[in-house]
Amino acid sequence: MQDAPVAEAHASPVVGLARLLESRRGERHVVAIQDFPDPDAISSAMAYRELAEVFGISADIVYDGQISHPENLALVNLLEIHLVRFDAEVDLERYAAAVFVDNQGTTTHLTERLKTAGVPTLAVIDHHDPQDYLDPIFSDVRPLGAAATILSEYLQSGVILKLEPTDESHVRLATALMHGLHSETDGFVRARPPEYQAAAYLSRFMDSDLLEKVLCVQKSHATLRVIEKALGGRTVRNGFSIAGVGSVRMSDRDAIPQAADFLLTEENVHTAIVYGLLAGDDGREAISGSLRTNKSTLRVDRFLKDALGEDLRGRPYGGGRSRAGGFEIDCGFLTGDEDDDEQQRLKWQLYDRRIRRKLFRAAGVEDLDYVLERASDAEEEDR
């Protein structure tokens, strides 16, 4: 572990993390990231793994979902990042502690699995609004532009680890963290001073050519189809553009946030929300959605929580950060009927109507389609 100036030691959370990791030497940790990992989560988890290794701690990065976004797949493949996708063969009981990076336990199904396996929560490192869902020993939750900002700050301090430009693993880590910053801040358009400081530091170690290859991945046909559905089915009211895109394969899940990004580019739209019915190979179904906004006064995390509420365990269905958020709602009892087109159509109509009404209500806007539908029903009854 590198020595650090006394003033910096007292000011930085990394010192507390270093002391904690020192006390856990030789353990095996699971780094839990969200079910559908993005570059910020992947790169930040990589950084934690490097930091933990200084103390002889082995850390496995685990996710309980799927990586489907082409850029994310390129990031993992080109940088040769080892991730573990959870399945029945993954023994969670072998881990001494769990670390949650770029999430606070509300966007991963691993939370309940780890609790059932008796794995204690060691640390939470995240940049979203506080969720108060976990009770970690160490917590560094700050409203920054990215989790990668926090982990880059740890590295820049040199308290635990000092990056070396000749170390290939450090070059890959710096490249991944730069991609995390880039993706989380929309190409640094929404970056703030901490993100620029982190980028300036990482630029000394990253591989620019490798990052360019990751960023230049083309959109898939499935993504373009989802964007087309969102564009054709959107409803725009008072600057809110809301679109349901119907059934989406779990492997194409990342097309939903890309569609929301696209709808946000329309004239007179300040907030775009796109959602669809995800169907997984394991039979699980869920409504998954993404919100994007350029309205500085919209509190994304509060908006989604107020609009969609929480499940029976008290876990919010949605949440977010400045200018971006997401939500996922398990279909539960209504899961299934994939082979019955009519049942699937009726199920989607039910969810589409309910989600749309909740979102418009939270936005303080009347869902005119619903009003017209009720008026039509009333006319039918009168006849």
MIKOL-524992 format. One line per field, with one value per residue (C-alpha): residue number from 0; residue in one letter; chain; x, y, z. Coordinates in steps of 0.001 Angstrom, whole numbers. Layout:
<sites>
resi	[NUM; ...]
resn	[A; ...]
chain	[A; ...]
X	[X; ...]
Y	[Y; ...]
Z	[Z; ...]
</sites>
This chain:
<sites>
resi	[0; 1; 2; 3; 4; 5; 6; 7; 8; 9; 10; 11; 12; 13; 14; 15; 16; 17; 18; 19; 20; 21; 22; 23; 24; 25; 26; 27; 28; 29; 30; 31; 32; 33; 34; 35; 36; 37; 38; 39; 40; 41; 42; 43; 44; 45; 46; 47; 48; 49; 50; 51; 52; 53; 54; 55; 56; 57; 58; 59; 60; 61; 62; 63; 64; 65; 66; 67; 68; 69; 70; 71; 72; 73; 74; 75; 76; 77; 78; 79; 80; 81; 82; 83; 84; 85; 86; 87; 88; 89; 90; 91; 92; 93; 94; 95; 96; 97; 98; 99; 100; 101; 102; 103; 104; 105; 106; 107; 108; 109; 110; 111; 112; 113; 114; 115; 116; 117; 118; 119; 120; 121; 122; 123; 124; 125; 126; 127; 128; 129; 130; 131; 132; 133; 134; 135; 136; 137; 138; 139; 140; 141; 142; 143; 144; 145; 146; 147; 148; 149; 150; 151; 152; 153; 154; 155; 156; 157; 158; 159; 160; 161; 162; 163; 164; 165; 166; 167; 168; 169; 170; 171; 172; 173; 174; 175; 176; 177; 178; 179; 180; 181; 182; 183; 184; 185; 186; 187; 188; 189; 190; 191; 192; 193; 194; 195; 196; 197; 198; 199; 200; 201; 202; 203; 204; 205; 206; 207; 208; 209; 210; 211; 212; 213; 214; 215; 216; 217; 218; 219; 220; 221; 222; 223; 224; 225; 226; 227; 228; 229; 230; 231; 232; 233; 234; 235; 236; 237; 238; 239; 240; 241; 242; 243; 244; 245; 246; 247; 248; 249; 250; 251; 252; 253; 254; 255; 256; 257; 258; 259; 260; 261; 262; 263; 264; 265; 266; 267; 268; 269; 270; 271; 272; 273; 274; 275; 276; 277; 278; 279; 280; 281; 282; 283; 284; 285; 286; 287; 288; 289; 290; 291; 292; 293; 294; 295; 296; 297; 298; 299; 300; 301; 302; 303; 304; 305; 306; 307; 308; 309; 310; 311; 312; 313; 314; 315; 316; 317; 318; 319; 320; 321; 322; 323; 324; 325; 326; 327; 328; 329; 330; 331; 332; 333; 334; 335; 336; 337; 338; 339; 340; 341; 342; 343; 344; 345; 346; 347; 348; 349; 350; 351; 352; 353; 354; 355; 356; 357; 358; 359; 360; 361; 362; 363; 364; 365; 366; 367; 368; 369; 370; 371; 372; 373; 374; 375; 376; 377; 378; 379; 380; 381; 382]
resn	[M; Q; D; A; P; V; A; E; A; H; A; S; P; V; V; G; L; A; R; L; L; E; S; R; R; G; E; R; H; V; V; A; I; Q; D; F; P; D; P; D; A; I; S; S; A; M; A; Y; R; E; L; A; E; V; F; G; I; S; A; D; I; V; Y; D; G; Q; I; S; H; P; E; N; L; A; L; V; N; L; L; E; I; H; L; V; R; F; D; A; E; V; D; L; E; R; Y; A; A; A; V; F; V; D; N; Q; G; T; T; T; H; L; T; E; R; L; K; T; A; G; V; P; T; L; A; V; I; D; H; H; D; P; Q; D; Y; L; D; P; I; F; S; D; V; R; P; L; G; A; A; A; T; I; L; S; E; Y; L; Q; S; G; V; I; L; K; L; E; P; T; D; E; S; H; V; R; L; A; T; A; L; M; H; G; L; H; S; E; T; D; G; F; V; R; A; R; P; P; E; Y; Q; A; A; A; Y; L; S; R; F; M; D; S; D; L; L; E; K; V; L; C; V; Q; K; S; H; A; T; L; R; V; I; E; K; A; L; G; G; R; T; V; R; N; G; F; S; I; A; G; V; G; S; V; R; M; S; D; R; D; A; I; P; Q; A; A; D; F; L; L; T; E; E; N; V; H; T; A; I; V; Y; G; L; L; A; G; D; D; G; R; E; A; I; S; G; S; L; R; T; N; K; S; T; L; R; V; D; R; F; L; K; D; A; L; G; E; D; L; R; G; R; P; Y; G; G; G; R; S; R; A; G; G; F; E; I; D; C; G; F; L; T; G; D; E; D; D; D; E; Q; Q; R; L; K; W; Q; L; Y; D; R; R; I; R; R; K; L; F; R; A; A; G; V; E; D; L; D; Y; V; L; E; R; A; S; D; A; E; E; E; D; R]
chain	[A; A; A; A; A; A; A; A; A; A; A; A; A; A; A; A; A; A; A; A; A; A; A; A; A; A; A; A; A; A; A; A; A; A; A; A; A; A; A; A; A; A; A; A; A; A; A; A; A; A; A; A; A; A; A; A; A; A; A; A; A; A; A; A; A; A; A; A; A; A; A; A; A; A; A; A; A; A; A; A; A; A; A; A; A; A; A; A; A; A; A; A; A; A; A; A; A; A; A; A; A; A; A; A; A; A; A; A; A; A; A; A; A; A; A; A; A; A; A; A; A; A; A; A; A; A; A; A; A; A; A; A; A; A; A; A; A; A; A; A; A; A; A; A; A; A; A; A; A; A; A; A; A; A; A; A; A; A; A; A; A; A; A; A; A; A; A; A; A; A; A; A; A; A; A; A; A; A; A; A; A; A; A; A; A; A; A; A; A; A; A; A; A; A; A; A; A; A; A; A; A; A; A; A; A; A; A; A; A; A; A; A; A; A; A; A; A; A; A; A; A; A; A; A; A; A; A; A; A; A; A; A; A; A; A; A; A; A; A; A; A; A; A; A; A; A; A; A; A; A; A; A; A; A; A; A; A; A; A; A; A; A; A; A; A; A; A; A; A; A; A; A; A; A; A; A; A; A; A; A; A; A; A; A; A; A; A; A; A; A; A; A; A; A; A; A; A; A; A; A; A; A; A; A; A; A; A; A; A; A; A; A; A; A; A; A; A; A; A; A; A; A; A; A; A; A; A; A; A; A; A; A; A; A; A; A; A; A; A; A; A; A; A; A; A; A; A; A; A; A; A; A; A; A; A; A; A; A; A; A; A; A; A; A; A; A; A; A; A; A; A; A; A; A; A; A; A; A; A; A; A; A; A]
X	[0; 1384; 1968; -227; -31; -1685; -4112; -5274; -5580; -8049; -10016; -10461; -12796; -10129; -8214; -11215; -11506; -7794; -8070; -11086; -9408; -6294; -8444; -9875; -6623; -6801; -10600; -12685; -15226; -18111; -18532; -22236; -23127; -26552; -28338; -27612; -24106; -23048; -19494; -19555; -20406; -17996; -15033; -15672; -15886; -12583; -11046; -12248; -10804; -7399; -7489; -8520; -5746; -3172; -4370; -4388; -8162; -9577; -12750; -15206; -17397; -20850; -24078; -27486; -28737; -27283; -24848; -26534; -25452; -22925; -20571; -20652; -19913; -17060; -15701; -15681; -14254; -11612; -10321; -10592; -12568; -13524; -17104; -19208; -22820; -24824; -26366; -27117; -23458; -22245; -21761; -22323; -21592; -17893; -17614; -16664; -18260; -20186; -19321; -21907; -20439; -22474; -25617; -27046; -28712; -31912; -30949; -29650; -31319; -28068; -29082; -31623; -29478; -26525; -28730; -30096; -26539; -25573; -22985; -22561; -22383; -18893; -19053; -21251; -19630; -22114; -22914; -26728; -29015; -28934; -31300; -30799; -31484; -28267; -26304; -22630; -19575; -18115; -20212; -19139; -22287; -21834; -23869; -21098; -21320; -20194; -19035; -15892; -15253; -15075; -12844; -10560; -10264; -9147; -6499; -5304; -4753; -2166; -3190; -3691; -2431; -463; -1154; 1829; 1766; 3885; 1491; -909; -3620; -3433; -3725; -6868; -8296; -7687; -9239; -12321; -12745; -12459; -15218; -17295; -16893; -17621; -20817; -22177; -21769; -22965; -19522; -18570; -21377; -22809; -19512; -18542; -15093; -14607; -15182; -12756; -10158; -10593; -10334; -7174; -5598; -6705; -5516; -1943; -2467; -5308; -5065; -6786; -6885; -8559; -11150; -11934; -12625; -15068; -16895; -17223; -19454; -22512; -26122; -27752; -30864; -32804; -31860; -32995; -36326; -36912; -36056; -38488; -41256; -40562; -40654; -43874; -45652; -44576; -47012; -45749; -47352; -45860; -42320; -42637; -42252; -43425; -43349; -44078; -42323; -44028; -42137; -38342; -35964; -33805; -30748; -31933; -32715; -30120; -32033; -34541; -32195; -30826; -34381; -34904; -31711; -33054; -36490; -34807; -33367; -36834; -37729; -39693; -39032; -37220; -37872; -38118; -39263; -39255; -40342; -40958; -41889; -38718; -38825; -35870; -34769; -35505; -39187; -38954; -40745; -40422; -41335; -38068; -37815; -35363; -35724; -33566; -34001; -32311; -34621; -32392; -35288; -36599; -35476; -35262; -34886; -37845; -39967; -39647; -40167; -43284; -44618; -44051; -43861; -42171; -42584; -43768; -40226; -40048; -37630; -38390; -39266; -37313; -34582; -31858; -29485; -29260; -30789; -31112; -32930; -34478; -37066; -37883; -41125; -41424; -44575; -45024; -48261; -48841; -45509; -45831; -48161; -45303; -46859; -50287; -50097; -53500; -52680; -49369; -51126; -53702; -51025; -48996; -52053; -52672; -49105; -48768; -51911; -51013; -47388; -48302; -50985; -48638; -45894; -48201; -49800; -46383; -45576; -48751; -50133; -53457; -53167; -55484; -55502; -56915; -59471; -60672; -60803; -62977; -65262; -65612; -66439; -69066; -70680; -70827; -72556; -75095; -76036]
Y	[0; 3397; 6149; 9228; 12778; 13168; 15848; 13667; 10639; 12395; 13818; 10740; 7750; 5583; 5526; 3994; 1442; 643; -7; -2221; -4249; -4597; -6242; -8687; -9941; -13227; -13302; -13951; -11286; -11130; -7815; -7555; -5341; -4674; -7376; -5632; -4223; -1001; 310; 2305; -778; -3075; -708; 269; -3385; -3980; -1158; -2636; -6013; -4414; -2555; -5670; -7713; -5513; -7085; -10633; -10524; -12314; -10754; -12188; -9756; -11344; -10286; -11978; -10973; -10396; -8181; -7252; -3748; -4063; -1532; -3396; -6684; -5041; -3629; -7052; -8869; -6390; -5723; -9412; -8658; -11721; -11550; -14304; -14660; -16126; -19549; -22605; -23637; -20422; -21106; -17802; -19327; -19496; -15705; -14023; -10708; -8868; -5521; -3545; -1239; 1245; 74; -197; -3570; -2415; -3208; -6739; -10026; -10984; -8987; -11533; -14459; -13196; -12584; -16132; -17471; -15564; -13363; -10052; -6722; -5306; -2175; -59; 2335; 4225; 7595; 7400; 8942; 7063; 4075; 2977; -618; -2229; -1946; -2089; -1696; 796; 3157; 5776; 7039; 10417; 12252; 12305; 11740; 8114; 5395; 5404; 8918; 7581; 4623; 6833; 9132; 6166; 5283; 8852; 9201; 6425; 5357; 1711; 1342; 3468; 2857; 2178; 2921; -184; -2563; -4054; -4728; -1083; 97; -2016; -735; 2920; 2341; 713; 3502; 6124; 4330; 4273; 8040; 8613; 6544; 7781; 11460; 11223; 11713; 14220; 16581; 16215; 15818; 18009; 18939; 15597; 13658; 15852; 15460; 11688; 11662; 13761; 11260; 8183; 9642; 9055; 5282; 4401; 2878; 5384; 3020; 322; 2759; 3910; 317; -86; 3163; 2523; -549; -272; -595; -3981; -4569; -5426; -2077; -193; -2059; -1058; 2562; 2405; 1081; 3787; 6510; 5223; 4577; 7549; 9936; 13478; 15652; 18847; 17866; 14243; 11591; 8169; 4998; 1330; -960; -4276; -7546; -7361; -10290; -10223; -10252; -6976; -5258; -2514; -1315; 278; 2952; 3576; 4238; 6652; 8482; 8770; 10107; 12773; 14326; 15308; 18995; 20235; 17023; 17379; 13897; 10541; 7270; 3961; 602; -2921; -6434; -8483; -12245; -14326; -17829; -18878; -17967; -14797; -11734; -8143; -4653; -2794; 908; 3769; 7497; 10205; 13926; 17248; 19064; 20122; 20530; 16974; 14808; 11518; 9241; 10803; 10936; 7199; 6194; 8355; 7109; 3382; 2754; -311; -4067; -6031; -6090; -2313; -2199; 615; -477; 2427; 4896; 6943; 9836; 13251; 13112; 9314; 6467; 3066; 676; -3013; -4665; -8454; -9753; -12372; -14334; -13160; -14537; -17054; -17624; -16949; -19355; -17727; -14598; -13332; -13699; -11926; -9116; -8649; -8788; -6122; -3897; -4173; -3285; -589; 1189; 970; 2071; 4918; 6218; 6121; 7983; 10674; 11101; 11588; 14131; 16029; 15396; 13794; 10678; 11761; 8308; 6900; 9705; 9064; 5333; 5837; 8171; 5566; 2877; 5145; 5693; 1930; 1448; 4167; 2338]
Z	[0; -981; 1579; 1245; 2586; 5984; 4799; 1894; 4156; 6409; 3472; 1319; 1808; 179; 3469; 5216; 2440; 2684; 6421; 5894; 3163; 5318; 7966; 5383; 3879; 2011; 1709; -1377; -2294; -4731; -6528; -7329; -10280; -11795; -13764; -17073; -16565; -18241; -18807; -15567; -13494; -15313; -15141; -11515; -10506; -12311; -10280; -7002; -7996; -8641; -5332; -3394; -4983; -3234; 22; -1297; -1704; -4745; -6132; -8666; -10607; -10806; -12532; -12633; -16054; -19475; -21359; -24604; -25613; -28481; -26890; -23586; -25308; -27182; -23937; -22276; -25289; -26428; -22921; -21961; -18809; -16794; -15517; -13960; -15031; -12163; -12618; -10500; -10506; -8841; -5113; -3329; 70; -770; -542; 2722; 1794; -909; -2443; -4431; -7066; -9148; -7376; -3889; -4180; -5860; -9453; -9038; -8153; -6440; -3366; -2151; -3293; -1259; 1751; 1540; 1254; 4412; 2680; 4569; 2752; 3140; 995; -1262; -3747; -5896; -7470; -7452; -4846; -1498; -1439; 2208; 1187; 2423; 5657; 4631; 6811; 4315; 2217; -299; -1992; -3634; -6320; -8923; -12660; -12491; -10154; -12294; -10979; -7430; -8280; -10382; -7392; -5285; -7858; -8311; -4563; -4676; -1176; -2173; -5721; -8157; -11841; -14062; -17829; -18502; -16715; -19282; -16675; -15562; -19177; -19663; -16383; -17285; -20730; -19194; -16625; -19361; -21256; -18076; -17699; -21389; -21454; -18129; -19048; -22659; -24117; -21359; -22395; -18881; -17089; -14165; -12808; -10954; -14206; -16147; -13388; -13482; -17280; -17201; -14820; -16765; -20078; -18932; -18894; -21299; -24783; -27112; -30082; -28021; -26667; -30200; -31256; -28363; -29150; -32880; -32617; -34880; -33722; -34278; -36409; -33220; -31679; -34769; -34711; -31076; -31883; -34824; -32531; -29962; -32590; -34116; -30819; -28742; -27056; -26446; -23767; -22304; -23203; -22040; -24757; -23558; -25629; -25035; -27507; -26739; -26338; -26378; -26108; -22989; -25236; -26804; -23512; -24014; -27065; -24661; -23222; -26725; -27902; -25000; -25996; -29540; -28523; -26400; -29566; -30825; -30879; -27827; -25851; -22532; -21100; -22897; -21343; -23201; -21774; -23026; -21919; -21519; -21905; -20726; -21651; -18061; -18471; -16352; -17673; -16579; -17679; -18195; -18910; -19242; -18696; -20218; -19603; -20196; -17781; -14894; -12469; -12898; -9969; -11830; -8809; -6980; -10140; -10851; -7232; -6946; -10286; -9849; -6102; -4617; -4337; -1295; 129; 75; -2863; -5349; -8860; -10297; -9532; -11098; -11030; -12614; -16135; -16358; -14667; -15152; -13791; -13790; -12667; -12480; -14127; -11415; -11736; -15311; -16515; -19337; -22285; -24724; -27220; -27007; -29150; -28068; -24360; -24881; -26740; -23982; -21300; -23045; -23432; -19683; -18737; -21379; -20235; -16546; -16882; -19240; -16857; -13859; -15703; -17055; -13636; -12028; -14751; -13896; -17382; -18292; -20453; -23269; -24828; -21594; -21328; -24890; -24222; -21133; -23069; -25806; -23222; -21685; -25074; -25629; -22266; -23056; -26241]
</sites>
